[in-house]
Amino acid sequence: MPDIRLPIRTDRLVLRRFEAGDLDAFHGYHSLPLTARFLPGPAKSYTQCMERVGKYANFAFDREGDWVALAIEVADSPGLIGEVVLKWLPGHGQGEVGWSLAPGARGHGYATEAAEAILKLGFEGLSFHRIDAKLDEQNAASAAVCERLGMRLEAKLVDKWRYKGEWATEVVYAMLRDEWNARAQ
Ligand SMILES: CC(C)(COP(=O)(O)OP(=O)(O)OC[C@H]1O[C@@H](n2cnc3c(N)ncnc32)[C@H](O)[C@@H]1OP(=O)(O)O)[C@@H](O)C(=O)NCCC(=O)NCCS
């Protein structure tokens, strides 16, 4: 497994491995239609959350297709507030990021701060060449995270998905390692 040293600390956050004690908080926000609105599946049941937290807690990052999902905590206020994920995509040096926050944790810049840390892990720790984020065109909050991170809007795939009874247009934001390095200077 590539070397992923946890926890990762940012100015205000701690990103750490999921643990069993995160289940109730995870279910608290993933059971909400508000959270699931722009995610492919429906709001998650308690059992689905158990499976997901178990998978995240035991993540392996050995090969293409693997995910690292990190629990987000505010440093001076322990307790799960969301998660940030990095997927190792097929191809050479390709990754994908994603994020979710509990409603009470939104509006503070935490998703952007956590995503910045996982981009740093991807580009500097794991030597990814390109990292993208795929989102529903209507997910303005998520697009704003991408924009704040300095990711480029690369593609718009009209009616790429059908979920929650309607067609969804996917937009793809991306960043290259060279762009990350230029941004970091
Ligand atoms: C996508 C999601 C994580 C974005 O959350 P968010 O709180 O809007 O994003 P951030 O945490 O980066 O916070 C940004 C907001 O905090 C504000 N903010 C306040 N203090 C701040 C600070 N110190 N630094 C940066 N921003 C700050 C920003 O101005 C911005 O507010 P605005 O939206 O009114 O412009 C959230 O909407 C979510 O969990 N959605 C459901 C799941 C989902 O759709 N995931 C994405 C699938 S692709």
The ligand as an ORCA input file, in Angstrom:
! r2SCAN-3c Opt
* xyz 0 1
  C     -20.895     19.716     -1.168
  C     -20.795     20.159      0.277
  C     -19.734     19.311      0.996
  C     -20.349     21.630      0.293
  O     -20.350     22.100      1.621
  P     -20.065     23.652      1.925
  O     -20.142     23.828      3.386
  O     -20.915     24.506      1.051
  O     -18.572     23.872      1.437
  P     -17.375     24.375      2.356
  O     -17.339     23.553      3.592
  O     -16.174     24.449      1.522
  O     -17.884     25.811      2.827
  C     -17.999     26.870      1.913
  C     -18.896     27.943      2.495
  O     -18.391     28.335      3.786
  C     -18.138     29.752      3.790
  N     -17.045     29.990      4.751
  C     -17.249     30.456      6.004
  N     -16.076     30.493      6.652
  C     -15.130     30.082      5.792
  C     -13.732     29.924      5.896
  N     -13.067     30.205      7.027
  N     -13.041     29.448      4.818
  C     -13.692     29.165      3.681
  N     -15.040     29.302      3.527
  C     -15.746     29.749      4.580
  C     -17.873     30.073      2.343
  O     -18.078     31.431      2.070
  C     -18.930     29.214      1.667
  O     -20.178     29.780      1.845
  P     -21.211     30.003      0.606
  O     -21.598     28.623      0.158
  O     -22.316     30.755      1.236
  O     -20.445     30.737     -0.428
  C     -22.151     20.020      1.012
  O     -23.102     20.828      0.354
  C     -22.663     18.582      1.082
  O     -22.238     17.803      1.930
  N     -23.607     18.235      0.188
  C     -24.225     16.895      0.221
  C     -23.325     15.810     -0.307
  C     -22.824     16.119     -1.708
  O     -23.579     16.571     -2.560
  N     -21.519     15.830     -1.941
  C     -20.879     16.107     -3.201
  C     -21.167     15.086     -4.211
  S     -20.334     15.491     -5.742
*
